[in-house]
Amino acid sequence: MKEAKNEQILETDYLIIGAGAVGMAFADIILSETNANIIMVDKHHKPGGHWNLAYPFVRLHQPSKYYGVSSTELGDNGKDEVGFNKGLRHLASGSAINAYYDDIMNYEFLPSGRVQFFPMCEYKGDGKFTSLLTDEVHQVKVNKKIVDATYMKTKVPASHQPNYTRDAEVHFIPINGLTNLSKAPSEFVIIGGGKTGIDACLWLLENGVDPDKIIWVVSRDAWLIDRKNLQPSEEYLKDYLNYQALQFEALEKADSISELFDKLEKSGVLIRIDQNVKPKMFRGATISKLELEQLRRIKNVVRKGRVKHVGKDNISFVEGSIPVKEGFVCVDCSANALSHAKSKPVFSEDTITLQIIRGAQIVFSAAMIAHLEISYKDEDQKNELCKVIELPSKDTDWLRMLLGTLTNEQLWNQDKELKKWLHDNRLDGFSDLVANISEDNEELQPILKRIKNSIKPAIEKLQHFEAELS
């Protein structure tokens, strides 16, 4: 019989389950704004969550300027001088992000004397966790809150099990395996039309693969955002403000959801890879114009619904099949990055469940929730200030995401303290830049006036369209 391990008793103010990007962003605010103690528990051997398993060439899709923890910059906020993101703000690499979180933990969190970190441990519930290495059991007395930073658990290609079957002879790899190929395949079959599939295609093209040797399997095309419009710097502030004005004006003028998307595309708010295919998906991914040009070089894009089976000489779909050459490699990029678990209240008695409260800004949301936890006592008031925004998937989720974001931001801006916190917090990205536009700025003030004039009718139209969708 296996010998039972002694149970170790610990005590803390906050027990944070998960030391990934979300858990780290929450912990950083608690450390910066209170004297509370924290215990962090994670299955991985170091902080960073899914970044520990990410593919070697992964990069952020958003500028490093507003990613990470609030107290510490990620990278130097310079511009990329080479590559498909040239001219825009740095997109940190996976290895840089891993090193960043390791440094935050070892040089900031742990030296504070107020954080204990338990890697390689699994949380069992009710304040109890066990070591995956020793079976040692820890019971934690939590004085304030248990914080679930795993509810939106990120799925990574390395551990994803695809929903389709395949022949044993098929050379099948997750995207992580691309950098380990020992000989050139006859062709590359990329399965997945989301961010991971885009990354795989761009990496192959960047490394000189003939676009005619790429078969890109896309079950749903996606609406994308031009990354130029989300650059947190004075140089691109006009682009950001114009992007905001144009989406509000499109909403104000559109008489139907279909017409709205036509206007959003025409104005450059949303873009698509193939002009002949209407996207049915939106997940908030960004893309540069250079990346868009490269992806359009791939002509063999297969749209036959979901993959059913990958055979040694053909691939079958819900809507037919296609032949493949002998010696091809199948690259699986079909994992959904984030879990689409049903949303729940962020604050519930002794538990905080970290979720998104501003569209597509996960780490900012975690930091904001931590600040609300500190600043307000009443649970109902805290939940009112951080209504959860469902993760987007289908095209019309763009409307729900924007409406949820605007609703929350209106409430935040009514509170002077919260408004100041937003301006001072680097993960916010834009509030401080906008607030510092001078009244005599002849270039930007007219755009601010357009936003002010159209935001109220835009919100009314969003509410109308949401009711129509419901």
Secondary structure, DSSP 8 states (H G I E B T S, - for coil): ------EEEEEEEEEEE--SHHHHHHHHHHHHH----EEEE-SSSSSSGGGGGS-TT-B-SS-GGG-S-TTS-SS---B--SSTTTTSB---BHHHHHHHHHHHIIIIIGGGTSEEEE-SEEEEETTEEEETTT--EEEEEEEEEEEE--TT-B--GGG---SSEE-TTSEEEEGGGGGG-SS--S-EEEE--SHHHHHHHHHHHHTT--GGGEEEE-SS-EEEEEGGGG--SGGGHHHHHHHHHHHHHHHHH-SSHHHHHHHHHHTTSSB-S-TTS---EEEEEEE-HHHHHHHTT---EE-SSSEEEE-SSEEEETTEEEE--TT-EEEE----SB-------SEETTEEE---SSTT-HHHHHHHHHHHHHH---HHHHHHHT-------BTTHHHHHHHHHHHHHHHHHTSHHHHHHHHH-GGG-SHHHHHT--TT-TTTHHHHHHHHHHHHHHHHHHHHHHHHH-
